[in-house]
Amino acid sequence: MKNNPLKKTAFLILFLYLPFCSMAWGVLGHRIVGQIADSYLTKNTKKEIYKILGNESIAMSSNWPDFIKSDPAYAYLSPWHYINLKAGLSEKAVKDYLATDTVTDAYTKVNWLTAQLKNKNLEQDKKILYLRLLIHIVGDLHQPLHTGRYEDLGGNKIKVTWFKDPYNLHQIWDERLIDFQQLSYTEYATAINHTTKIQRKEWQAEPVSEWIWQSYQLAEKIYADVKPDDKLSYQYNFKFVAPLNQQLLKGGVHLAALLNDIFK
């Protein structure tokens, strides 16, 4: 059978497009989290990560789990990127649920990946896969709509416009707000990476359940602030850029603390 060039072209377009359809934080956001995390790693952690990833930085490896979405062999990873929570939950309700959570989601998989990477005898190929996934999913948990509601797929079904262009609410938080700041990921990380020693100590002591609670609180505010078909622009950016930056910064600090614990 002869090769069909049109079929090849269509497949190539699909391959290039799919990874960008729905990514937590988008390319820039994940790299910002990774770049910030790198600045808080211990010397030993950096050495151990180099043994696994070589010259691939945390920032660059952070996007791999989204890029690989186009490969059907990795379709099973889709539920690893988020955790769905009902509206109106208290802190106790969220943390009680997490304490008994056995569903395949971002929370259970962060815990599982952490345990796997602490195994000194883990095969090298699994170390690479699991470390890339962990770096990425920690970033995911700080994108508030990745702790969003099942019924609207974390805001994916809530249609809005962003400076007259059609998007959904999830996309605004994945990419539009970050892209609007017009910074590279290194510039962005430098601009927001300002913490005190006391602040870092407090954040680094927070368990994963606390990260989720904080993201969930922000998600509830995001849901309450928008209606379908709302027109979002300058005012929305002004209102949410500070909590956006806080989530990116906390993501980096939390990721560094987790990696330092794994490779101590």
Residue pairs with C-beta under 8 A, 6 or more apart in sequence:
14 70
15 70
18 69
18 70
19 66
19 67
19 68
19 69
19 70
20 26
20 27
20 66
21 69
22 156
22 170
22 171
22 174
23 30
23 63
23 66
23 174
23 175
24 30
24 66
24 81
24 82
24 136
24 139
24 140
24 143
24 146
24 174
25 32
25 33
25 139
25 140
25 142
25 143
25 174
25 175
25 178
25 248
26 174
26 175
26 178
26 179
27 63
27 66
27 175
27 185
28 175
28 178
28 179
28 184
28 185
28 188
29 139
29 143
29 174
29 175
29 178
29 248
30 59
30 62
30 63
30 66
30 136
30 139
31 59
31 60
31 62
31 63
31 185
32 59
32 178
32 185
32 188
32 189
32 192
32 248
32 252
33 62
33 138
33 139
33 142
33 248
33 251
33 252
33 255
34 57
34 58
34 59
34 60
34 61
34 62
34 135
34 139
34 252
34 255
35 57
35 58
35 59
35 185
35 186
35 189
35 193
35 252
36 189
36 192
36 193
36 248
36 249
36 251
36 252
36 253
36 255
36 256
37 58
37 135
37 251
37 252
37 253
37 255
37 256
37 259
38 46
38 57
38 58
38 59
38 256
39 189
39 193
39 252
39 256
40 200
40 252
40 253
40 256
40 257
40 260
41 49
41 256
41 259
41 260
42 260
42 263
42 264
44 263
44 264
45 259
45 260
45 262
45 263
45 264
48 263
49 58
49 131
49 259
49 263
52 124
52 127
52 128
52 131
53 61
53 128
53 131
53 132
58 135
58 255
59 185
61 131
61 132
61 135
62 132
62 135
62 136
62 139
63 136
64 132
64 136
65 74
65 77
65 80
65 81
65 132
65 133
65 136
65 137
66 136
68 74
68 77
69 75
69 77
69 78
77 133
79 103
79 104
79 105
80 104
80 105
80 106
80 109
80 133
80 137
81 106
81 136
81 137
81 140
81 146
82 105
82 106
82 140
82 146
82 147
82 148
82 154
83 101
83 103
83 105
83 106
83 107
83 141
83 146
83 147
83 212
84 105
84 147
84 148
84 149
84 150
84 154
85 94
85 97
85 147
85 148
85 149
85 212
85 216
85 219
86 149
87 149
87 220
87 223
88 220
89 97
89 216
91 213
94 209
94 212
94 213
94 216
95 209
95 213
98 107
98 209
98 212
99 209
101 107
101 108
102 108
106 137
106 140
106 141
106 146
107 141
107 208
107 209
107 212
109 133
109 137
110 134
110 137
110 138
110 141
110 208
111 208
113 130
113 133
113 134
113 137
114 134
114 258
114 261
114 262
116 122
116 126
116 130
117 127
117 130
117 131
117 134
117 262
118 262
122 130
134 258
135 255
138 211
138 251
138 254
138 255
138 258
139 251
139 255
140 146
141 147
141 208
141 211
141 212
141 215
141 251
142 211
142 215
142 247
142 248
142 250
142 251
142 254
143 173
143 174
143 215
143 247
144 173
144 215
144 216
144 218
144 219
144 222
144 247
145 154
145 155
145 169
145 170
145 173
145 174
145 219
145 222
146 154
146 215
147 154
147 212
147 215
147 216
147 219
148 154
148 155
148 170
148 219
148 223
149 223
151 157
152 158
152 169
153 170
154 170
155 168
155 169
155 170
155 172
155 173
155 222
155 223
156 168
156 169
156 170
156 171
157 168
158 168
158 169
158 170
158 226
158 228
159 166
159 167
159 168
159 228
159 229
160 166
160 167
160 168
160 169
160 172
160 226
160 228
160 229
160 230
160 231
160 232
161 167
161 229
161 230
161 231
161 232
162 171
162 172
162 176
162 232
162 233
163 232
163 233
164 231
167 176
169 222
169 226
172 232
172 236
173 222
173 244
177 236
177 237
177 240
177 241
177 244
178 188
178 244
178 248
180 237
181 188
181 241
183 191
188 248
189 252
192 245
192 248
192 249
193 249
193 252
195 203
195 249
195 253
200 253
203 250
203 253
203 254
203 257
204 253
204 254
204 256
204 257
205 257
206 254
211 250
211 254
214 250
215 247
218 243
218 247
221 243
222 240
225 239
226 232
